[in-house]
């Protein structure tokens, strides 16, 4: 939580990569690519929950093994090359609200293909945001 506001860390990771099949669970410096985003999200003192949105059972299994929640499997229509990230975000937020009664004020999108975050980068970004904390 940051200034009384709940923040969701969302990691979108579909299984159908064509350029590098299975990229989200391929090893990078000793651990799966997605693990880097999960570990940084879980290390944040401001993120209230870190979830992975995926359509792939293997990605879900690996994500859970690194401590992320995978509360649903993403529908196929949101796991295509043409699917938009905003639709994945809306789906996750609606699912969490409808099925879990969870609502968030803000969302941090943690792309698994950006593994070079340093410790504290997520929290520094949240603290430096110019978005009004209402």
Secondary structure, 3 states (H helix, E strand, C coil): CECCECEEEEEECCCCCCCCCCHHHCEECCEEHHHHHHHHHHHCCCCCEEEEEECCHHHHHHHHHCCCECCCECCHHHCCCCCCHHHHHHHHHHHHHHHHCCCCCEEEECCCCCCCCCCCHHHHHHHHCCCCCC
